[in-house]
Amino acid sequence: MPWTLDGVRIYVEKDSGWAHDPRIGELNVLDSSQTIIHTAGRPSYTRDITFVVFSGYHASILPITDGALVSDQGAEGDVIVKTCSADRLQDIKRTTAVFRVTMALIKDGI
């Protein structure tokens, strides 16, 4: 199954998978021999993907702010694009610009 982001075909090279870092505070009382752990929930799941776009970066990828992510595992749900950065790759055989894009995604909803 091909990867798509908001219906646009992408060719993924790296994928971090879904992850989250719980909000945890440590209270180290001076006269205690144990650390007190304070939990304050957890943020949304995040994921970093790196993919190649062979054409249409400026028209198809750059405008994406949110949408559905489909991976080789199937539907991954709706995501919000946190960051997007691109490097242009040299490819003299193509008439269009080729970009390697790195995106940080946040899962929208549960």
C-alpha positions in Angstrom: 0.0 0.0 0.0 1.5 3.4 -0.9 2.0 6.2 1.6 -0.2 9.2 1.2 -0.5 12.5 3.1 -3.8 14.4 2.5 -4.2 12.3 -0.6 -0.8 13.2 -2.1 1.5 10.2 -2.8 4.8 10.3 -0.9 7.9 8.0 -1.0 9.0 7.5 2.6 12.6 6.9 3.5 12.5 7.2 7.3 9.7 6.9 9.8 10.0 7.3 13.6 6.6 5.7 14.3 4.2 7.2 16.8 5.7 8.3 20.1 4.8 10.4 23.1 6.7 11.8 26.1 4.5 12.0 29.2 4.6 15.1 31.3 6.5 14.0 34.4 7.9 16.2 37.2 10.3 15.0 39.8 10.2 16.4 43.3 13.5 15.6 45.2 12.8 16.4 48.8 16.0 17.1 50.7 15.4 14.9 53.7 13.8 12.0 51.8 15.3 8.9 50.3 12.7 8.7 47.5 11.8 10.9 44.6 8.2 12.0 44.3 6.8 11.6 40.8 4.1 14.1 39.6 2.3 13.2 36.4 0.5 15.8 34.5 -1.0 13.9 31.5 0.6 13.4 28.2 0.7 15.3 24.9 -0.6 14.0 21.6 1.4 11.4 19.7 4.1 12.7 17.4 5.8 11.2 14.4 8.7 12.3 12.2 8.8 11.2 8.6 11.3 11.8 5.8 10.2 11.3 2.2 11.0 12.2 -1.4 8.8 14.2 -3.7 9.6 13.9 -7.4 7.3 16.7 -8.5 4.9 19.2 -7.2 6.5 20.1 -3.9 5.5 23.7 -3.9 2.0 23.0 -5.2 1.1 19.8 -3.4 3.2 19.3 -0.3 4.0 22.8 1.0 0.4 23.9 1.4 -0.5 20.8 3.5 -1.3 21.9 7.1 -3.4 18.8 8.1 -4.9 15.7 6.6 -5.1 12.0 6.6 -2.0 9.9 6.8 -2.0 6.5 5.1 1.1 4.3 5.5 2.1 0.9 4.3 0.3 -0.4 7.4 -3.0 1.3 6.4 -4.9 4.4 7.7 -3.0 6.1 10.5 -5.6 8.8 11.2 -5.7 12.5 10.8 -2.5 14.5 11.5 -1.4 18.1 11.8 1.9 19.2 10.3 4.0 20.7 13.0 7.1 21.4 11.0 8.1 21.0 7.3 11.6 21.4 5.9 13.0 20.4 2.5 16.3 19.9 0.8 16.5 20.0 -3.0 18.2 16.9 -4.5 20.2 16.9 -7.7 18.6 14.9 -10.4 19.6 15.9 -14.0 17.3 13.2 -15.6 14.1 15.0 -14.4 12.6 18.2 -15.7 11.0 18.9 -12.3 12.7 19.6 -9.0 13.1 16.7 -6.6 13.0 17.4 -2.8 13.7 15.4 0.3 11.2 16.5 2.9 11.3 16.1 6.7 8.0 16.6 8.5 7.0 16.5 12.2 3.4 15.4 12.6 1.0 15.5 15.5 -1.8 13.0 15.7 -5.2 14.8 15.6 -7.5 13.3 18.2 -7.0 10.0 20.0 
